[in-house]
Each structure stands twice: as structure tokens, then as C-alpha cells.
Amino acid sequence: MAYAAFRSIGAYVPSKILTNAELAVMVDTSDEWITKRTGIKERRISAKNETTSDMGVKAAKKAIERSGVDVGEIDMIICATISPDYFCMPSTATIISNKLGLANVTAFDISAACTGFVYILSIAKAFIESGMKKNILIIGAEKLSAITDYTDRGTCILFGDGAGAAIISATDNKEEAIIDIHTGADGTFADLLMTPNGGSGSMHDSLDREAAGCFMQMKGNETFKVAVRTLTKDVIEILQENKIDSSDVKHFIPHQANLRIIKAVGDALKFKDDQVVLTVAKFGNTSGASIPMAINDIYEEGKLKYGELMLLDAFGGGLTWGSALVPFSPLK
């Protein structure tokens, strides 16, 4: 039987930093206000001519280089994004495949907001375990600055740009295999976090209204409450189903949305501070890129070693959620 192994990680962040102090000039806010409510100090903003696919390619090249897999052996590319290069088509994954020089490979995007990377990890696992694919490049890439309203204090303080990528490969060694992945969704909460215009659900009766509606909108307090409850429940379930104690998790890597959410979930699950991976202060919320960027952070710091167990946990617009138990399994 084929198993799916998490072989490598890579990430890219733009060089431009947008600080809380700079945001305080743009909207009615302050460094103290933002830090207290979110834990965010700064976020990265891509250049005007830098696309989501550009960032995805840079992250992908690092992941490929570190994987030991030849680029020509990649037989699928999946991109998780809510800020694609183009609305509807072509998919950002096909653009990335072209920029990587890969032809005739399966390539498509998914939209699961901040849970996107966990969703594409589950898809990659299923394709590999079915025997249909052998080496899959998964990418979470976001240019959220393109869909952020910088006059809306409730959202513009949160979001940043960046990309993360991983190679998921077939293995016959069960010890290297991704253990389990949970994903779920509940559309009854769809209005808590959304971009209301730009699709067939829009009235398109006013260009000004339509343009404004293409920015992200969020009901922050309601989203916070549902996120903490859902993330905690999902992690408890995946640990119990696989008979794994929280102390066995080396790295708890939650979606980096808000420090208060991360702390509430971590405390409820009794994770120690040294188990919890935090990048929210320097990158903010990068949606589908958040988790792979955080994994890359501990990898480049030398903190992620072969065989160590990662617990991924995410929650996003849709509403969607997901968790995954993943040993880090690079080729030796």
C-alpha cells in the first residue's frame, strides 16, 4: 500500500513590511490597540507587480529543492488561495505549473480560505494513497493586500501576503506516513467572513458597490467565538481517534489568525508554550499560506527534525476547518 509522506517545506515572504505604526496613519488605530487584540506587530505586503503565482513559484522552488524530488517527477499541483491571479480562470496552479516549466500535469485551485492548506494536504494524501499520483506539489499562496479595504480598521490590521509550499510523496514506509486529516465546513456561518461581490451571487447593479464588495468583510466577535469552539473540538477529536496525547505532539502549528484565538485553543488543549508555533506577530494572517509559512519558519530555525510530529489546525471563511497529524518525513 502507498502512503503519503510530507517530504519538504518552503516559503516566500515579500520584503515590504507594513507596521502597526504605519497603519495608525491610515486608519483610526494604534500599535497598542492592534497588539492587544490580535498579537500582530507587522505584516508583509507584496509589490504591485508581484502576483500570487509569483510568490507561489518562489515558495515551490524552495520546497522542490529541499525535497530530493526532481521537478520533472511532480505529477500534480494544487494551490489553495482566495486571492488568485485571475477570477475564475485560469487557475493560479496552472500559471505556477507553467512558470515552473511543468507541462501535462494535473493542476487546479481550491477555495477553503484559511483552512486551504489542510484541505489540499488531504487531497494530496487521497491521490497518493489511491495510487493515482506519486509526487504532489501543494501551495498556499495569498496576495490578501489586493482584497483588503485599508479604510476598514476591523480587517486591514489583520492580513498580509506570502506563500508556502510542500512536496507530498508516495512511500511504502508507514512510519513516514501522514497519520490522519480531518476537514469540515458549515455554510450556515458563511456571512461571518466573506467577500460578498464578484460572483454570480452579486447583483452587479453598481460598479462602485461591486468593487467595494470585493474586499474581505468580517464579523470579528462572532468569528472569534466560533473559531475557538470549533478548533478546540476538532483537535480533541483527531487526537482521541488516533490515541495520541497532546504531549506526543512536538509542534502544534495553528493557523496564524489571532494570538488570542491561538492562546485560547492552546490553553484548552494544555499545550506548553514550547509546543506552539507562533508567527502571527511578524506575518499577520496570510490565510491559506499561514500554516506552511509557519512550518517553514521552524524548519529554517533548525527546530523541525525528521520524524517529529506536527499537529496542524485551521479555521476559515466558509466556514471551514481542519486538522492534521503529520510527521515530518524528509528523504534522508
C-alpha positions as CSV (number, residue, x, y, z in Angstrom):
1,M,0.0,0.0,0.0
2,A,1.2,3.5,-0.8
3,Y,1.3,6.1,2.0
4,A,1.7,9.8,1.7
5,A,4.8,11.4,3.2
6,F,5.4,15.1,4.0
7,R,8.8,15.4,2.3
8,S,9.7,19.1,2.4
9,I,8.7,22.7,3.1
10,G,9.4,26.1,1.5
11,A,8.1,29.6,1.9
12,Y,8.4,33.1,0.5
13,V,7.6,36.5,2.1
14,P,7.7,39.8,0.4
15,S,10.3,42.3,1.5
16,K,8.0,45.2,2.3
17,I,6.9,45.4,5.9
18,L,3.7,47.2,6.9
19,T,3.9,48.0,10.6
20,N,1.2,48.9,13.1
21,A,2.6,52.4,13.3
22,E,2.1,52.8,9.6
23,L,-1.4,51.5,9.8
24,A,-2.2,54.0,12.5
25,V,-1.6,56.8,9.9
26,M,-4.0,55.2,7.5
27,V,-7.0,54.3,9.9
28,D,-8.1,55.1,13.4
29,T,-5.9,52.6,15.3
30,S,-2.7,52.3,17.3
31,D,0.1,49.8,17.8
32,E,-1.3,49.2,21.4
33,W,-4.8,48.6,20.1
34,I,-3.7,46.1,17.4
35,T,-1.3,44.2,19.6
36,K,-3.7,43.8,22.4
37,R,-6.5,42.4,20.2
38,T,-4.5,40.4,17.7
39,G,-0.9,40.0,18.7
40,I,0.1,41.3,15.3
41,K,3.0,43.8,15.1
42,E,3.7,43.8,11.3
43,R,2.7,42.0,8.1
44,R,4.3,41.7,4.6
45,I,2.9,43.4,1.6
46,S,3.8,42.2,-2.0
47,A,4.9,44.6,-4.7
48,K,2.3,46.0,-7.1
49,N,3.6,43.9,-9.9
50,E,4.0,40.7,-7.8
51,T,1.2,38.2,-8.2
52,T,0.0,35.3,-6.1
53,S,1.5,32.9,-8.6
54,D,4.9,34.7,-8.4
55,M,5.0,34.2,-4.7
56,G,3.8,30.6,-5.0
57,V,6.6,29.8,-7.5
58,K,9.3,31.1,-5.2
59,A,8.0,29.0,-2.3
60,A,7.6,26.0,-4.6
61,K,11.2,26.2,-5.8
62,K,12.5,26.0,-2.2
63,A,10.2,23.1,-1.4
64,I,11.3,21.2,-4.5
65,E,15.0,21.9,-3.9
66,R,14.7,20.6,-0.4
67,S,12.7,17.5,-1.2
68,G,15.2,15.4,-3.2
69,V,12.5,15.1,-5.8
70,D,13.3,16.2,-9.4
71,V,10.9,18.8,-10.7
72,G,10.1,16.6,-13.6
73,E,8.8,13.9,-11.2
74,I,6.0,16.2,-9.9
75,D,2.7,14.9,-11.3
76,M,0.2,17.2,-9.6
77,I,0.0,20.8,-8.4
78,I,-2.7,22.1,-6.1
79,C,-3.0,25.7,-4.9
80,A,-5.1,26.9,-2.0
81,T,-5.9,30.6,-2.4
82,I,-8.6,33.2,-2.0
83,S,-6.6,35.8,-3.9
84,P,-5.9,34.1,-7.3
85,D,-4.2,35.8,-10.2
86,Y,-7.5,35.8,-12.1
87,F,-11.1,35.5,-11.0
88,C,-12.4,32.0,-12.0
89,M,-9.9,31.1,-14.7
90,P,-7.2,30.3,-15.4
91,S,-6.3,28.7,-12.0
92,T,-3.3,30.0,-10.2
93,A,-2.0,26.4,-10.1
94,T,-1.8,26.2,-13.9
95,I,0.1,29.5,-14.0
96,I,2.5,28.2,-11.4
97,S,3.0,25.0,-13.4
98,N,3.8,27.0,-16.5
99,K,6.3,29.2,-14.6
100,L,8.0,26.0,-13.2
101,G,8.2,24.6,-16.7
102,L,5.8,21.7,-16.0
103,A,3.5,20.7,-18.8
104,N,0.9,17.9,-18.8
105,V,0.5,17.8,-15.1
106,T,-2.8,18.0,-13.2
107,A,-3.2,21.5,-11.7
108,F,-6.1,23.2,-10.0
109,D,-7.0,25.6,-7.2
110,I,-9.3,25.2,-4.2
111,S,-11.0,27.8,-2.1
112,A,-11.3,27.0,1.6
113,A,-9.9,30.3,2.9
114,C,-7.6,29.9,5.9
115,T,-8.2,26.1,6.0
116,G,-6.9,25.8,2.5
117,F,-3.6,24.2,3.2
118,V,-5.1,21.5,5.3
119,Y,-7.7,20.8,2.6
120,I,-5.1,20.5,-0.1
121,L,-3.0,18.3,2.1
122,S,-6.0,15.9,2.5
123,I,-6.5,15.9,-1.3
124,A,-2.8,15.1,-1.9
125,K,-3.0,12.3,0.7
126,A,-6.0,10.8,-1.1
127,F,-4.5,10.9,-4.6
128,I,-1.3,9.3,-3.4
129,E,-2.9,6.6,-1.3
130,S,-5.2,5.7,-4.3
131,G,-2.1,5.2,-6.4
132,M,-3.1,7.9,-8.9
133,K,-0.2,10.2,-8.2
134,K,3.3,9.9,-6.7
135,N,4.7,13.4,-6.1
136,I,2.4,16.3,-5.4
137,L,3.3,20.0,-5.0
138,I,0.9,21.7,-2.7
139,I,0.9,25.5,-2.3
140,G,-0.8,28.0,-0.1
141,A,-0.3,31.5,-1.6
142,E,-2.1,34.7,-0.9
143,K,-1.9,38.4,-2.0
144,L,-4.5,39.5,0.6
145,S,-3.5,43.1,0.2
146,A,-5.3,43.0,-3.1
147,I,-8.6,42.2,-1.5
148,T,-8.2,44.2,1.8
149,D,-10.0,47.5,2.4
150,Y,-7.4,49.8,4.0
151,T,-10.2,52.1,5.4
152,D,-11.7,49.2,7.4
153,R,-9.9,49.0,10.8
154,G,-11.5,45.7,11.6
155,T,-9.8,43.8,8.7
156,C,-6.8,45.8,7.4
157,I,-4.9,45.3,10.6
158,L,-5.1,41.5,10.2
159,F,-4.0,40.5,6.7
160,G,-0.7,40.1,4.9
161,D,0.9,38.4,1.9
162,G,3.1,35.4,1.4
163,A,3.3,31.8,0.2
164,G,4.2,28.4,1.5
165,A,4.7,25.1,-0.3
166,A,5.3,21.4,0.4
167,I,6.1,18.2,-1.5
168,I,3.9,15.2,-0.6
169,S,5.3,11.9,-2.0
170,A,4.4,8.3,-2.0
171,T,6.2,6.0,0.4
172,D,5.9,2.3,1.4
173,N,7.2,3.2,4.9
174,K,4.2,3.6,7.3
175,E,6.3,5.3,9.9
176,E,6.7,8.2,7.4
177,A,3.1,8.5,6.6
178,I,0.6,11.3,7.3
179,I,-1.4,9.8,10.1
180,D,-4.8,11.5,9.8
181,I,-6.6,14.6,8.5
182,H,-9.9,16.0,9.4
183,T,-11.8,18.6,7.4
184,G,-15.2,20.1,7.7
185,A,-17.5,23.0,6.8
186,D,-20.7,24.7,7.9
187,G,-22.2,27.1,5.4
188,T,-24.7,28.5,7.9
189,F,-21.9,30.8,9.1
190,A,-21.0,31.9,5.6
191,D,-21.7,35.6,6.3
192,L,-19.2,35.8,9.2
193,L,-16.2,36.1,6.8
194,M,-16.7,36.7,3.1
195,T,-16.1,38.8,0.0
196,P,-19.7,39.5,-0.9
197,N,-19.4,40.6,-4.6
198,G,-17.6,39.4,-7.7
199,G,-19.5,36.2,-8.2
200,S,-22.9,35.1,-9.5
201,G,-24.5,35.9,-6.1
202,S,-23.9,39.6,-6.7
203,M,-26.4,42.0,-8.1
204,H,-23.8,43.8,-10.3
205,D,-26.1,46.9,-10.3
206,S,-23.4,49.4,-9.3
207,L,-19.7,49.3,-10.2
208,D,-18.8,51.2,-7.1
209,R,-20.7,48.8,-4.9
210,E,-19.4,45.8,-6.7
211,A,-15.8,47.0,-6.3
212,A,-16.2,47.7,-2.6
213,G,-17.8,44.3,-2.1
214,C,-14.7,42.5,-3.5
215,F,-12.9,43.4,-0.3
216,M,-12.9,41.0,2.7
217,Q,-15.6,41.6,5.3
218,M,-15.7,40.0,8.7
219,K,-17.9,39.9,11.8
220,G,-14.9,39.7,14.2
221,N,-16.5,38.9,17.5
222,E,-18.8,36.2,16.2
223,T,-15.9,34.6,14.2
224,F,-13.7,34.6,17.3
225,K,-16.2,32.6,19.3
226,V,-17.0,30.0,16.7
227,A,-13.2,29.7,15.9
228,V,-12.2,28.8,19.4
229,R,-15.0,26.4,19.9
230,T,-14.6,24.6,16.6
231,L,-10.7,24.4,16.6
232,T,-10.6,23.0,20.1
233,K,-13.3,20.4,19.4
234,D,-11.6,19.3,16.1
235,V,-8.2,18.9,17.7
236,I,-9.6,16.9,20.7
237,E,-11.3,14.6,18.2
238,I,-8.3,13.9,16.0
239,L,-6.1,13.2,19.0
240,Q,-8.6,10.9,20.6
241,E,-9.4,9.0,17.4
242,N,-5.7,8.3,16.9
243,K,-4.9,7.6,20.5
244,I,-2.3,10.4,20.7
245,D,-1.8,12.5,23.7
246,S,-1.1,16.2,23.3
247,S,2.3,15.7,25.0
248,D,3.3,13.5,22.0
249,V,2.9,16.5,19.6
250,K,6.2,18.2,19.1
251,H,4.9,21.1,17.1
252,F,1.3,22.5,17.4
253,I,1.0,24.6,14.3
254,P,-2.3,26.5,14.2
255,H,-3.5,28.9,11.5
256,Q,-1.9,32.3,12.4
257,A,-5.1,34.4,12.6
258,N,-5.1,36.0,16.0
259,L,-2.9,35.4,19.1
260,R,-5.9,35.4,21.4
261,I,-7.5,32.6,19.4
262,I,-4.3,30.6,19.3
263,K,-3.8,31.1,23.1
264,A,-7.4,30.1,23.9
265,V,-7.1,26.9,21.9
266,G,-3.6,26.1,23.2
267,D,-4.7,26.6,26.8
268,A,-7.8,24.4,26.3
269,L,-5.7,21.6,24.9
270,K,-3.0,22.1,27.6
271,F,-0.1,22.6,25.1
272,K,3.0,24.0,26.6
273,D,4.5,27.3,25.2
274,D,7.4,25.5,23.5
275,Q,5.0,23.2,21.6
276,V,3.1,26.1,20.0
277,V,4.5,27.7,16.8
278,L,3.8,31.4,16.5
279,T,4.5,33.7,13.5
280,V,1.4,35.9,13.7
281,A,3.3,38.8,15.2
282,K,5.6,39.2,12.2
283,F,3.4,38.0,9.3
284,G,-0.2,38.5,10.4
285,N,-2.9,36.4,8.9
286,T,-1.9,35.1,5.5
287,S,-4.9,32.7,5.1
288,G,-4.0,29.6,3.1
289,A,-0.3,30.4,3.3
290,S,-0.3,30.7,7.0
291,I,0.4,27.2,8.1
292,P,3.1,26.3,5.6
293,M,4.9,29.6,6.3
294,A,4.9,28.7,10.0
295,I,6.2,25.2,9.3
296,N,9.0,26.8,7.1
297,D,9.8,29.2,10.0
298,I,10.7,26.4,12.4
299,Y,12.4,24.4,9.6
300,E,14.8,27.3,8.8
301,E,15.4,27.9,12.5
302,G,16.6,24.2,12.8
303,K,13.7,23.3,15.1
304,L,11.9,20.8,12.8
305,K,13.6,17.4,12.7
306,Y,13.0,14.1,10.9
307,G,10.1,12.1,12.5
308,E,8.8,14.9,14.7
309,L,5.0,15.0,14.9
310,M,3.2,18.2,13.7
311,L,-0.4,18.9,14.6
312,L,-1.9,21.4,12.1
313,D,-5.1,23.2,12.9
314,A,-7.0,25.8,10.9
315,F,-10.3,27.6,10.6
316,G,-11.5,30.0,7.9
317,G,-14.3,31.5,5.9
318,G,-17.0,29.2,4.6
319,L,-16.9,28.4,7.4
320,T,-14.3,25.7,7.0
321,W,-12.0,23.9,9.5
322,G,-9.4,21.2,9.5
323,S,-6.7,19.4,11.5
324,A,-3.9,17.1,10.5
325,L,-1.4,14.8,12.3
326,V,1.8,14.9,10.2
327,P,5.2,13.5,10.9
328,F,8.0,15.4,9.1
329,S,9.5,12.9,6.8
330,P,12.2,14.3,4.6
331,L,14.3,12.0,2.4
332,K,17.5,11.2,4.4
